[in-house]
Amino acid sequence: MKLSLSYDASRLTRDYLEQAISAAGSNTSISIRTTQFFSNATVEKLFSLAGDTKSLSADYNGAQIDDGDLQSAVRAAGDKTSISVNTAQTTRISYLLDAIGLAGDQKSFSATFNGAQPTGNNLERAIKASGQKTRISINTAQYLNITHLLSLLGVAGNNKNLSADFNGAQLNAGMLQEALNAAGDNTSLSINTTQALSEQRINSILQAAGDTKALSADFNGAQLDTGMLQGALRASGNNTSLSVNTTQALPVQRILNIFQAAGNIKLFSADFNGSQLDSNMLQEALRAAGNNTSLSVNTAGDISVSTLLDIISAAGNNKKLTAVFDGSSLTSDHLQQAVNAAGNNTRIIVTNAYSTPIDTILDIISSAG
């Protein structure tokens, strides 16, 4: 099994994160958000504990970065440490370009810009400066005009790592198809609220992606028209991944029909809300899941222990399952039992891990190995 622990730097008051990093084995990954709340000395200490062997990621809010924060972090980062910046459009471009330059082709770095708030040619400059392990991302990309978007895709070409996410409810006609046609080898495009598009538009987008362009599309299960997702799965190419959230809103038979359409070939994932699951729904879904289908359950702590263990048992060692627990609202020993029962392809995620007793964290790290 794999274990992921998420910490909020603004909420940590003890050395619990240091203990977790020190104890972490090859199956545990640790992420830190709001890393800007740590001093540079603290970040350097944490990165030193991670070294070149521990899997660690640190995310900064670009609007709250002081001069030197990013540069110091990049210099200290080990081989398995990744650094990211959200709201990068608010970061002084000289700071960002310095960090990208220091990352070079060796350090893992990413920066996410808001497409509704582009600042001059900062996006272009960031893309041009990026190395082999740096990714530039754009959210709300539908707000870019098509000329600017195509220009960015041209700057990225086939070598730069670029991703752009679009809201399906706000897409202009043909915009995504044009973007897919222009996308390079290392560019990935994604759509959220895909169910807001007509089936004809979805098929046109999937056709533009074909078998070579990297595309992902997420659907809201509570708003799906009958047959829409099955049709999209049948039309999707080898490099297209489809997903559905709020899957528990669908009748069990429709879920099984969707999984049948995905089969063993299509890249597909389904997320369920653990607090709204009908009896045996997830177990049936797991049994029907194909080789490239992944299932996840959020609010896993809201599921009874017996049901949770039945779900993990149904996943076994072959099915791909992720269970997400909120570390601030754990009851009993749900988490420990889940970790102990998890199979080879099961991932356990603990959000707000700063609220979980350190003894529990160290226990599950030890179980994960």
VOKEPA-783193 format. One record per residue (C-alpha): residue number from 1; x negated, y negated, z. Coordinates in nm, 4 decimals, decimal comma. Each point is the difference from the previous one (the first is absolute). Example, Ala and Ser with C-alpha at 12.3 -4.5 7.8 and 13.67 -1.06 7.14 Angstrom:
<gudo resi="1" x="-1,2300" y="0,4500" z="0,7800"/>
<gudo resi="2" x="-0,1370" y="-0,3440" z="-0,0660"/>
This chain:
<gudo resi="1" x="0,0000" y="0,0000" z="0,0000"/>
<gudo resi="2" x="-0,0935" y="-0,3654" z="-0,0379"/>
<gudo resi="3" x="0,0457" y="-0,2690" z="0,2641"/>
<gudo resi="4" x="0,0300" y="-0,3752" z="-0,0586"/>
<gudo resi="5" x="-0,0025" y="-0,2562" z="0,2812"/>
<gudo resi="6" x="0,0990" y="-0,3640" z="-0,0506"/>
<gudo resi="7" x="-0,1047" y="-0,2786" z="0,2396"/>
<gudo resi="8" x="0,0939" y="-0,3685" z="0,0243"/>
<gudo resi="9" x="-0,3063" y="-0,2051" z="0,0958"/>
<gudo resi="10" x="0,2210" y="-0,2736" z="0,1483"/>
<gudo resi="11" x="0,1429" y="0,2463" z="0,2549"/>
<gudo resi="12" x="-0,3145" y="0,1769" z="0,1200"/>
<gudo resi="13" x="-0,1334" y="-0,0917" z="0,3430"/>
<gudo resi="14" x="-0,2071" y="0,3073" z="0,0909"/>
<gudo resi="15" x="-0,2752" y="0,2048" z="-0,1622"/>
<gudo resi="16" x="0,2524" y="0,2615" z="-0,1185"/>
<gudo resi="17" x="-0,0793" y="-0,0582" z="-0,3660"/>
<gudo resi="18" x="-0,3697" y="0,0543" z="0,0645"/>
<gudo resi="19" x="0,0791" y="0,3283" z="0,1755"/>
<gudo resi="20" x="0,2212" y="0,1135" z="-0,2882"/>
<gudo resi="21" x="-0,2627" y="-0,0792" z="-0,2637"/>
<gudo resi="22" x="-0,2715" y="0,1747" z="0,2006"/>
<gudo resi="23" x="0,2163" y="0,3128" z="0,0365"/>
<gudo resi="24" x="0,1302" y="0,0097" z="-0,3572"/>
<gudo resi="25" x="-0,0922" y="0,3007" z="-0,2114"/>
<gudo resi="26" x="0,0179" y="0,0637" z="-0,3724"/>
<gudo resi="27" x="0,3786" y="0,0431" z="0,0050"/>
<gudo resi="28" x="0,0753" y="-0,3325" z="0,1712"/>
<gudo resi="29" x="0,0215" y="-0,3410" z="-0,1643"/>
<gudo resi="30" x="0,0429" y="-0,3262" z="0,1907"/>
<gudo resi="31" x="0,1360" y="-0,3296" z="-0,1299"/>
<gudo resi="32" x="-0,0062" y="-0,3460" z="0,1556"/>
<gudo resi="33" x="0,2332" y="-0,2816" z="-0,0990"/>
<gudo resi="34" x="-0,0342" y="-0,3696" z="0,0905"/>
<gudo resi="35" x="-0,3733" y="0,0661" z="0,0307"/>
<gudo resi="36" x="-0,0584" y="-0,3774" z="0,0002"/>
<gudo resi="37" x="0,0943" y="0,0022" z="0,3711"/>
<gudo resi="38" x="-0,3271" y="0,1805" z="0,0759"/>
<gudo resi="39" x="-0,3274" y="-0,1874" z="0,0284"/>
<gudo resi="40" x="-0,2665" y="0,0803" z="-0,2580"/>
<gudo resi="41" x="-0,2024" y="0,1646" z="0,2779"/>
<gudo resi="42" x="0,2928" y="0,2317" z="0,0824"/>
<gudo resi="43" x="0,0516" y="0,0902" z="-0,3657"/>
<gudo resi="44" x="-0,3695" y="0,0765" z="-0,0407"/>
<gudo resi="45" x="0,0104" y="0,2237" z="0,3091"/>
<gudo resi="46" x="0,3052" y="0,1903" z="-0,1282"/>
<gudo resi="47" x="-0,1543" y="0,0428" z="-0,3446"/>
<gudo resi="48" x="-0,3228" y="0,1209" z="0,1614"/>
<gudo resi="49" x="0,1971" y="0,2640" z="0,1929"/>
<gudo resi="50" x="0,1611" y="0,1110" z="-0,3265"/>
<gudo resi="51" x="-0,3384" y="0,0144" z="-0,1715"/>
<gudo resi="52" x="-0,0045" y="0,1751" z="-0,3351"/>
<gudo resi="53" x="0,2110" y="0,2971" z="0,1047"/>
<gudo resi="54" x="0,3206" y="-0,1273" z="0,1648"/>
<gudo resi="55" x="0,2982" y="-0,1019" z="-0,2145"/>
<gudo resi="56" x="0,0892" y="-0,3577" z="0,0985"/>
<gudo resi="57" x="0,1894" y="-0,2835" z="-0,1681"/>
<gudo resi="58" x="0,0351" y="-0,3613" z="0,1107"/>
<gudo resi="59" x="0,2528" y="-0,2484" z="-0,1372"/>
<gudo resi="60" x="-0,0254" y="-0,3784" z="0,0358"/>
<gudo resi="61" x="0,2614" y="-0,2717" z="-0,0429"/>
<gudo resi="62" x="-0,1534" y="-0,2278" z="-0,2580"/>
<gudo resi="63" x="0,1638" y="-0,3101" z="0,1477"/>
<gudo resi="64" x="-0,1729" y="0,0504" z="0,3356"/>
<gudo resi="65" x="-0,3559" y="0,0853" z="-0,1025"/>
<gudo resi="66" x="-0,2868" y="-0,2117" z="0,1277"/>
<gudo resi="67" x="-0,3133" y="-0,0686" z="-0,2010"/>
<gudo resi="68" x="-0,2224" y="0,3071" z="0,0111"/>
<gudo resi="69" x="0,2589" y="0,2519" z="0,1254"/>
<gudo resi="70" x="0,0282" y="0,1950" z="-0,3235"/>
<gudo resi="71" x="-0,3673" y="-0,0231" z="-0,0851"/>
<gudo resi="72" x="-0,0994" y="0,1306" z="0,3428"/>
<gudo resi="73" x="0,2477" y="0,2880" z="-0,0254"/>
<gudo resi="74" x="-0,1151" y="0,1042" z="-0,3469"/>
<gudo resi="75" x="-0,3646" y="0,0012" z="0,1071"/>
<gudo resi="76" x="0,0818" y="0,2213" z="0,2999"/>
<gudo resi="77" x="0,2289" y="0,2446" z="-0,1818"/>
<gudo resi="78" x="-0,1101" y="0,3615" z="-0,0338"/>
<gudo resi="79" x="0,0557" y="0,2412" z="-0,2854"/>
<gudo resi="80" x="0,3515" y="0,0994" z="0,1122"/>
<gudo resi="81" x="0,1133" y="-0,3423" z="0,1230"/>
<gudo resi="82" x="0,2299" y="-0,2067" z="-0,2204"/>
<gudo resi="83" x="0,0842" y="-0,3687" z="0,0413"/>
<gudo resi="84" x="0,3100" y="-0,1713" z="-0,1340"/>
<gudo resi="85" x="0,1450" y="-0,3514" z="-0,0058"/>
<gudo resi="86" x="0,3708" y="-0,0726" z="-0,0310"/>
<gudo resi="87" x="0,1381" y="-0,3419" z="-0,1058"/>
<gudo resi="88" x="-0,3336" y="-0,0430" z="-0,1777"/>
<gudo resi="89" x="0,1382" y="-0,3022" z="-0,1866"/>
<gudo resi="90" x="-0,0302" y="-0,1944" z="0,3281"/>
<gudo resi="91" x="-0,3671" y="0,0902" z="0,0486"/>
<gudo resi="92" x="-0,2584" y="-0,2532" z="-0,1084"/>
<gudo resi="93" x="-0,1186" y="0,1391" z="-0,3328"/>
<gudo resi="94" x="-0,3679" y="-0,0492" z="0,0866"/>
<gudo resi="95" x="0,0424" y="0,2266" z="0,3077"/>
<gudo resi="96" x="0,1766" y="0,2631" z="-0,2070"/>
<gudo resi="97" x="-0,2526" y="-0,0024" z="-0,2839"/>
<gudo resi="98" x="-0,2874" y="0,0251" z="0,2497"/>
<gudo resi="99" x="0,1612" y="0,3084" z="0,1561"/>
<gudo resi="100" x="0,0652" y="0,1582" z="-0,3403"/>
<gudo resi="101" x="-0,3596" y="-0,0678" z="-0,0991"/>
<gudo resi="102" x="-0,1307" y="0,1615" z="0,3188"/>
<gudo resi="103" x="0,2244" y="0,3040" z="-0,0571"/>
<gudo resi="104" x="-0,1574" y="0,0436" z="-0,3430"/>
<gudo resi="105" x="0,0392" y="0,3510" z="-0,1358"/>
<gudo resi="106" x="-0,0613" y="0,1720" z="0,3348"/>
<gudo resi="107" x="0,2470" y="-0,1304" z="0,2614"/>
<gudo resi="108" x="0,3778" y="0,0628" z="-0,0065"/>
<gudo resi="109" x="0,1870" y="-0,3311" z="-0,0125"/>
<gudo resi="110" x="0,3420" y="-0,1201" z="-0,1110"/>
<gudo resi="111" x="0,1872" y="-0,3291" z="-0,0189"/>
<gudo resi="112" x="0,3743" y="-0,0463" z="-0,0485"/>
<gudo resi="113" x="0,1423" y="-0,3171" z="-0,1567"/>
<gudo resi="114" x="0,3615" y="-0,1182" z="-0,0060"/>
<gudo resi="115" x="0,1094" y="-0,0422" z="-0,3608"/>
<gudo resi="116" x="0,2415" y="-0,2764" z="0,0996"/>
<gudo resi="117" x="-0,2857" y="-0,2109" z="0,1385"/>
<gudo resi="118" x="-0,2843" y="0,0114" z="-0,2529"/>
<gudo resi="119" x="-0,2717" y="-0,2569" z="0,0662"/>
<gudo resi="120" x="-0,1782" y="-0,1295" z="-0,3075"/>
<gudo resi="121" x="-0,2114" y="0,2726" z="-0,1575"/>
<gudo resi="122" x="-0,0875" y="0,1694" z="0,3298"/>
<gudo resi="123" x="0,1487" y="0,3320" z="-0,1083"/>
<gudo resi="124" x="-0,2076" y="0,0047" z="-0,3155"/>
<gudo resi="125" x="-0,3159" y="-0,0882" z="0,1943"/>
<gudo resi="126" x="0,0630" y="0,2759" z="0,2547"/>
<gudo resi="127" x="0,0587" y="0,2602" z="-0,2710"/>
<gudo resi="128" x="-0,3125" y="-0,1027" z="-0,1925"/>
<gudo resi="129" x="-0,2151" y="0,0159" z="0,3147"/>
<gudo resi="130" x="0,1302" y="0,3379" z="0,1204"/>
<gudo resi="131" x="-0,2252" y="0,3042" z="0,0091"/>
<gudo resi="132" x="0,0704" y="0,3678" z="-0,0506"/>
<gudo resi="133" x="0,1505" y="0,0532" z="0,3476"/>
<gudo resi="134" x="0,1969" y="-0,3258" z="0,0198"/>
<gudo resi="135" x="0,3702" y="-0,0159" z="-0,0868"/>
<gudo resi="136" x="0,1954" y="-0,3184" z="-0,0663"/>
<gudo resi="137" x="0,3751" y="0,0342" z="0,0562"/>
<gudo resi="138" x="0,2944" y="-0,2232" z="-0,0830"/>
<gudo resi="139" x="0,3375" y="0,0295" z="0,1716"/>
<gudo resi="140" x="0,3197" y="-0,1669" z="-0,1288"/>
<gudo resi="141" x="-0,1730" y="0,0112" z="-0,3391"/>
<gudo resi="142" x="0,3340" y="-0,0725" z="-0,1713"/>
<gudo resi="143" x="-0,0499" y="-0,3669" z="0,0943"/>
<gudo resi="144" x="-0,3010" y="-0,0314" z="-0,2304"/>
<gudo resi="145" x="0,0803" y="-0,1217" z="-0,3479"/>
<gudo resi="146" x="-0,0713" y="0,2603" z="-0,2632"/>
<gudo resi="147" x="-0,2862" y="-0,1968" z="-0,1547"/>
<gudo resi="148" x="-0,1813" y="-0,0219" z="0,3338"/>
<gudo resi="149" x="0,0667" y="0,3683" z="0,0760"/>
<gudo resi="150" x="-0,1360" y="0,1162" z="-0,3359"/>
<gudo resi="151" x="-0,3034" y="-0,2226" z="0,0500"/>
<gudo resi="152" x="-0,0708" y="0,1655" z="0,3358"/>
<gudo resi="153" x="0,0345" y="0,3452" z="-0,1546"/>
<gudo resi="154" x="-0,2429" y="-0,1050" z="-0,2703"/>
<gudo resi="155" x="-0,2537" y="-0,1175" z="0,2581"/>
<gudo resi="156" x="0,0326" y="0,3352" z="0,1802"/>
<gudo resi="157" x="-0,0494" y="0,1922" z="-0,3219"/>
<gudo resi="158" x="-0,0887" y="0,3674" z="0,0411"/>
<gudo resi="159" x="-0,2570" y="-0,0417" z="0,2760"/>
<gudo resi="160" x="0,1472" y="-0,2140" z="0,2778"/>
<gudo resi="161" x="0,2360" y="0,1448" z="0,2613"/>
<gudo resi="162" x="0,3267" y="-0,1951" z="-0,0134"/>
<gudo resi="163" x="0,3485" y="0,0772" z="0,1271"/>
<gudo resi="164" x="0,3243" y="-0,1951" z="-0,0317"/>
<gudo resi="165" x="0,3360" y="0,0619" z="0,1661"/>
<gudo resi="166" x="0,3308" y="-0,1209" z="-0,1471"/>
<gudo resi="167" x="0,3479" y="-0,0360" z="0,1518"/>
<gudo resi="168" x="0,2397" y="0,1809" z="-0,2309"/>
<gudo resi="169" x="0,2886" y="-0,2304" z="0,0909"/>
<gudo resi="170" x="-0,1929" y="-0,3049" z="-0,1249"/>
<gudo resi="171" x="-0,1738" y="0,1313" z="-0,3117"/>
<gudo resi="172" x="0,0280" y="-0,1924" z="-0,3243"/>
<gudo resi="173" x="0,0946" y="0,2056" z="-0,3023"/>
<gudo resi="174" x="-0,2977" y="0,1809" z="-0,1481"/>
<gudo resi="175" x="-0,2550" y="-0,1414" z="0,2464"/>
<gudo resi="176" x="-0,1123" y="0,3318" z="0,1442"/>
<gudo resi="177" x="-0,0112" y="0,1691" z="-0,3376"/>
<gudo resi="178" x="-0,2356" y="-0,2724" z="-0,1274"/>
<gudo resi="179" x="-0,2120" y="0,0329" z="0,3126"/>
<gudo resi="180" x="-0,0238" y="0,3774" z="-0,0408"/>
<gudo resi="181" x="-0,1033" y="-0,0352" z="-0,3628"/>
<gudo resi="182" x="-0,2786" y="-0,2379" z="0,1040"/>
<gudo resi="183" x="-0,1126" y="0,1878" z="0,3141"/>
<gudo resi="184" x="-0,3524" y="0,1397" z="0,0067"/>
<gudo resi="185" x="-0,1281" y="0,3325" z="0,1236"/>
<gudo resi="186" x="-0,0395" y="-0,1125" z="0,3628"/>
<gudo resi="187" x="0,3188" y="-0,2062" z="0,0219"/>
<gudo resi="188" x="0,3034" y="0,1356" z="0,1845"/>
<gudo resi="189" x="0,3493" y="-0,1511" z="-0,0090"/>
<gudo resi="190" x="0,2870" y="0,0657" z="0,2388"/>
<gudo resi="191" x="0,3693" y="-0,0862" z="0,0344"/>
<gudo resi="192" x="0,2081" y="-0,0208" z="0,3153"/>
<gudo resi="193" x="0,3832" y="-0,0074" z="0,0074"/>
<gudo resi="194" x="-0,0156" y="0,1846" z="-0,3314"/>
<gudo resi="195" x="0,3674" y="0,0981" z="0,0341"/>
<gudo resi="196" x="0,0902" y="-0,3623" z="-0,0821"/>
<gudo resi="197" x="-0,1051" y="0,0646" z="-0,3609"/>
<gudo resi="198" x="0,2232" y="0,1637" z="-0,2582"/>
<gudo resi="199" x="-0,0819" y="0,3555" z="-0,1010"/>
<gudo resi="200" x="-0,0838" y="-0,1292" z="-0,3479"/>
<gudo resi="201" x="-0,2538" y="-0,2467" z="0,1433"/>
<gudo resi="202" x="-0,1518" y="0,2676" z="0,2223"/>
<gudo resi="203" x="-0,0400" y="0,2349" z="-0,2960"/>
<gudo resi="204" x="-0,1633" y="-0,2769" z="-0,2053"/>
<gudo resi="205" x="-0,2481" y="-0,0633" z="0,2812"/>
<gudo resi="206" x="-0,0773" y="0,3697" z="0,0384"/>
<gudo resi="207" x="-0,0456" y="0,0318" z="-0,3748"/>
<gudo resi="208" x="-0,2476" y="-0,2918" z="0,0048"/>
<gudo resi="209" x="-0,1941" y="0,1728" z="0,2788"/>
<gudo resi="210" x="-0,0149" y="0,3284" z="-0,1878"/>
<gudo resi="211" x="-0,2553" y="0,2490" z="0,1271"/>
<gudo resi="212" x="-0,2906" y="-0,2410" z="0,0354"/>
<gudo resi="213" x="0,1072" y="-0,3152" z="0,1869"/>
<gudo resi="214" x="0,0050" y="0,0054" z="0,3815"/>
<gudo resi="215" x="0,3543" y="-0,0834" z="0,1130"/>
<gudo resi="216" x="0,2010" y="0,0552" z="0,3170"/>
<gudo resi="217" x="0,3674" y="-0,0772" z="0,0595"/>
<gudo resi="218" x="0,1935" y="0,0063" z="0,3257"/>
<gudo resi="219" x="0,3792" y="0,0431" z="0,0261"/>
<gudo resi="220" x="0,2345" y="-0,0701" z="0,2920"/>
<gudo resi="221" x="0,1957" y="0,3181" z="0,0669"/>
<gudo resi="222" x="0,2998" y="-0,1888" z="0,1390"/>
<gudo resi="223" x="0,0435" y="-0,1870" z="-0,3296"/>
<gudo resi="224" x="-0,0718" y="0,2704" z="-0,2557"/>
<gudo resi="225" x="0,2405" y="0,0641" z="-0,2850"/>
<gudo resi="226" x="0,0766" y="0,3656" z="-0,0657"/>
<gudo resi="227" x="-0,2666" y="0,1586" z="-0,2146"/>
<gudo resi="228" x="-0,2226" y="-0,3119" z="-0,0235"/>
<gudo resi="229" x="-0,2968" y="0,1468" z="0,1838"/>
<gudo resi="230" x="0,0289" y="0,3408" z="-0,1651"/>
<gudo resi="231" x="-0,0093" y="-0,1701" z="-0,3406"/>
<gudo resi="232" x="-0,3028" y="-0,2064" z="0,1015"/>
<gudo resi="233" x="-0,1825" y="0,3102" z="0,1201"/>
<gudo resi="234" x="0,0635" y="0,1806" z="-0,3276"/>
<gudo resi="235" x="-0,1300" y="-0,3022" z="-0,1945"/>
<gudo resi="236" x="-0,3051" y="-0,0716" z="0,2183"/>
<gudo resi="237" x="-0,3486" y="0,0648" z="-0,1340"/>
<gudo resi="238" x="-0,3058" y="0,1663" z="0,1496"/>
<gudo resi="239" x="-0,1287" y="-0,3180" z="0,1656"/>
<gudo resi="240" x="0,3350" y="-0,1233" z="0,1318"/>
<gudo resi="241" x="0,1097" y="0,0566" z="0,3591"/>
<gudo resi="242" x="0,3582" y="-0,0504" z="0,1177"/>
<gudo resi="243" x="0,1245" y="-0,0368" z="0,3563"/>
<gudo resi="244" x="0,3252" y="-0,0466" z="0,1892"/>
<gudo resi="245" x="0,0490" y="-0,1633" z="0,3402"/>
<gudo resi="246" x="0,3008" y="0,0385" z="0,2351"/>
<gudo resi="247" x="0,0331" y="0,3467" z="-0,1525"/>
<gudo resi="248" x="0,2245" y="0,1093" z="0,2875"/>
<gudo resi="249" x="0,2772" y="-0,2177" z="-0,1508"/>
<gudo resi="250" x="0,0368" y="0,2533" z="-0,2826"/>
<gudo resi="251" x="0,2057" y="0,3203" z="0,0270"/>
<gudo resi="252" x="-0,2153" y="0,3088" z="0,0459"/>
<gudo resi="253" x="0,1023" y="0,1434" z="-0,3361"/>
<gudo resi="254" x="-0,1095" y="-0,3156" z="-0,1819"/>
<gudo resi="255" x="-0,3347" y="0,0148" z="0,1782"/>
<gudo resi="256" x="-0,0450" y="0,3589" z="-0,1105"/>
<gudo resi="257" x="0,0935" y="-0,0930" z="-0,3592"/>
<gudo resi="258" x="-0,2609" y="-0,2768" z="0,0056"/>
<gudo resi="259" x="-0,2653" y="0,2389" z="0,1288"/>
<gudo resi="260" x="0,0933" y="0,2479" z="-0,2709"/>
<gudo resi="261" x="-0,0534" y="-0,2725" z="-0,2617"/>
<gudo resi="262" x="-0,3416" y="-0,0738" z="0,1522"/>
<gudo resi="263" x="-0,0959" y="0,3679" z="-0,0101"/>
<gudo resi="264" x="-0,3654" y="0,0859" z="0,0476"/>
<gudo resi="265" x="-0,1330" y="-0,2495" z="-0,2531"/>
<gudo resi="266" x="0,1369" y="-0,3469" z="0,0695"/>
<gudo resi="267" x="-0,1595" y="-0,2286" z="0,2583"/>
<gudo resi="268" x="0,2781" y="-0,0733" z="0,2487"/>
<gudo resi="269" x="0,0468" y="-0,1038" z="0,3626"/>
<gudo resi="270" x="0,3034" y="-0,0416" z="0,2240"/>
<gudo resi="271" x="0,0217" y="-0,1871" z="0,3298"/>
<gudo resi="272" x="0,2632" y="0,0792" z="0,2647"/>
<gudo resi="273" x="0,1076" y="-0,1992" z="0,3058"/>
<gudo resi="274" x="-0,0353" y="0,2360" z="0,2914"/>
<gudo resi="275" x="0,2689" y="-0,1709" z="0,2066"/>
<gudo resi="276" x="0,2614" y="0,0597" z="-0,2730"/>
<gudo resi="277" x="-0,0771" y="0,3559" z="-0,1083"/>
<gudo resi="278" x="0,2808" y="0,2499" z="-0,0315"/>
<gudo resi="279" x="-0,0664" y="0,3426" z="0,1451"/>
<gudo resi="280" x="-0,2364" y="0,2111" z="-0,2142"/>
<gudo resi="281" x="-0,0160" y="-0,2629" z="-0,2803"/>
<gudo resi="282" x="-0,3776" y="-0,0354" z="0,0094"/>
<gudo resi="283" x="-0,0603" y="0,3706" z="0,0421"/>
<gudo resi="284" x="0,2027" y="0,0721" z="-0,3154"/>
<gudo resi="285" x="-0,1844" y="-0,2742" z="-0,1858"/>
<gudo resi="286" x="-0,3382" y="0,1416" z="0,1015"/>
<gudo resi="287" x="0,0927" y="0,3481" z="-0,1170"/>
<gudo resi="288" x="0,1023" y="-0,1445" z="-0,3393"/>
<gudo resi="289" x="-0,3028" y="-0,2295" z="-0,0402"/>
<gudo resi="290" x="-0,2370" y="0,0696" z="-0,2885"/>
<gudo resi="291" x="-0,3780" y="-0,0047" z="-0,0051"/>
<gudo resi="292" x="-0,0252" y="-0,3740" z="-0,0708"/>
<gudo resi="293" x="0,2862" y="-0,1101" z="0,2243"/>
<gudo resi="294" x="-0,0768" y="-0,1723" z="0,3313"/>
<gudo resi="295" x="0,2480" y="-0,0552" z="0,2816"/>
<gudo resi="296" x="-0,0273" y="-0,2464" z="0,2848"/>
<gudo resi="297" x="0,2119" y="-0,0734" z="0,3040"/>
<gudo resi="298" x="-0,0194" y="-0,3351" z="0,1752"/>
<gudo resi="299" x="0,1181" y="-0,0414" z="0,3602"/>
<gudo resi="300" x="-0,1005" y="0,3624" z="0,0543"/>
<gudo resi="301" x="0,0085" y="-0,0650" z="0,3734"/>
<gudo resi="302" x="0,3803" y="-0,0318" z="-0,0214"/>
<gudo resi="303" x="0,0333" y="0,3642" z="-0,1048"/>
<gudo resi="304" x="0,0488" y="0,2622" z="0,2681"/>
<gudo resi="305" x="-0,3061" y="0,2102" z="0,0721"/>
<gudo resi="306" x="0,1669" y="0,3211" z="-0,1179"/>
<gudo resi="307" x="0,1093" y="-0,1557" z="-0,3316"/>
<gudo resi="308" x="-0,3406" y="-0,1628" z="-0,0487"/>
<gudo resi="309" x="-0,1780" y="0,3304" z="0,0500"/>
<gudo resi="310" x="0,2428" y="0,1691" z="-0,2413"/>
<gudo resi="311" x="-0,0875" y="-0,2647" z="-0,2598"/>
<gudo resi="312" x="-0,3745" y="0,0486" z="0,0498"/>
<gudo resi="313" x="0,0481" y="0,3766" z="-0,0150"/>
<gudo resi="314" x="0,1899" y="-0,0346" z="-0,3301"/>
<gudo resi="315" x="-0,2951" y="-0,1994" z="-0,1390"/>
<gudo resi="316" x="-0,2460" y="0,2696" z="0,1025"/>
<gudo resi="317" x="-0,3453" y="-0,0257" z="-0,1543"/>
<gudo resi="318" x="0,1127" y="-0,0650" z="-0,3563"/>
<gudo resi="319" x="0,2650" y="-0,2731" z="-0,0033"/>
<gudo resi="320" x="-0,1060" y="-0,3653" z="0,0169"/>
<gudo resi="321" x="0,1558" y="-0,1650" z="0,3053"/>
<gudo resi="322" x="-0,0653" y="-0,3251" z="0,1852"/>
<gudo resi="323" x="0,1537" y="-0,0790" z="0,3391"/>
<gudo resi="324" x="-0,0182" y="-0,3564" z="0,1331"/>
<gudo resi="325" x="0,0204" y="-0,0692" z="0,3745"/>
<gudo resi="326" x="0,0259" y="-0,3388" z="0,1707"/>
<gudo resi="327" x="-0,2590" y="0,0036" z="0,2745"/>
<gudo resi="328" x="0,1943" y="-0,2590" z="0,2004"/>
<gudo resi="329" x="0,3112" y="0,2170" z="0,0327"/>
<gudo resi="330" x="-0,1265" y="0,3544" z="0,0508"/>
<gudo resi="331" x="0,2063" y="0,2277" z="0,2191"/>
<gudo resi="332" x="-0,1109" y="0,3182" z="0,1701"/>
<gudo resi="333" x="-0,2793" y="0,1805" z="-0,1877"/>
<gudo resi="334" x="0,1572" y="-0,0115" z="-0,3477"/>
<gudo resi="335" x="-0,3223" y="-0,1259" z="-0,1542"/>
<gudo resi="336" x="-0,2285" y="0,2591" z="0,1541"/>
<gudo resi="337" x="0,2303" y="0,2862" z="-0,0987"/>
<gudo resi="338" x="0,0251" y="-0,1321" z="-0,3562"/>
<gudo resi="339" x="-0,3789" y="-0,0258" z="-0,0329"/>
<gudo resi="340" x="-0,0529" y="0,3485" z="0,1397"/>
<gudo resi="341" x="0,2584" y="0,1532" z="-0,2358"/>
<gudo resi="342" x="-0,1010" y="-0,1896" z="-0,3169"/>
<gudo resi="343" x="-0,1167" y="0,1951" z="-0,3044"/>
<gudo resi="344" x="-0,2825" y="-0,0681" z="-0,2427"/>
<gudo resi="345" x="0,1957" y="-0,2445" z="-0,2178"/>
<gudo resi="346" x="0,1756" y="-0,1855" z="0,2812"/>
<gudo resi="347" x="-0,1039" y="-0,3530" z="0,0997"/>
<gudo resi="348" x="0,0929" y="-0,1533" z="0,3343"/>
<gudo resi="349" x="0,0025" y="-0,3812" z="0,0119"/>
<gudo resi="350" x="0,0164" y="-0,1974" z="0,3235"/>
<gudo resi="351" x="0,0885" y="-0,3679" z="-0,0384"/>
<gudo resi="352" x="-0,0491" y="-0,2408" z="0,2911"/>
<gudo resi="353" x="-0,2568" y="0,2439" z="0,1357"/>
<gudo resi="354" x="-0,1170" y="-0,2668" z="0,2445"/>
<gudo resi="355" x="0,3165" y="0,0780" z="0,2030"/>
<gudo resi="356" x="-0,0704" y="0,3725" z="0,0179"/>
<gudo resi="357" x="-0,1821" y="0,1162" z="0,3157"/>
<gudo resi="358" x="-0,3672" y="0,0484" z="-0,0789"/>
<gudo resi="359" x="0,0073" y="0,3513" z="0,1438"/>
<gudo resi="360" x="0,2661" y="0,0913" z="-0,2560"/>
<gudo resi="361" x="-0,2002" y="-0,1566" z="-0,2829"/>
<gudo resi="362" x="-0,3137" y="0,1887" z="0,0958"/>
<gudo resi="363" x="0,1989" y="0,3201" z="0,0325"/>
<gudo resi="364" x="0,1474" y="-0,0188" z="-0,3497"/>
<gudo resi="365" x="-0,3351" y="-0,1059" z="-0,1510"/>
<gudo resi="366" x="-0,1524" y="0,3111" z="0,1535"/>
<gudo resi="367" x="0,2823" y="0,2154" z="-0,1398"/>
<gudo resi="368" x="-0,0406" y="-0,1523" z="-0,3494"/>
<gudo resi="369" x="-0,3701" y="0,0822" z="-0,0054"/>
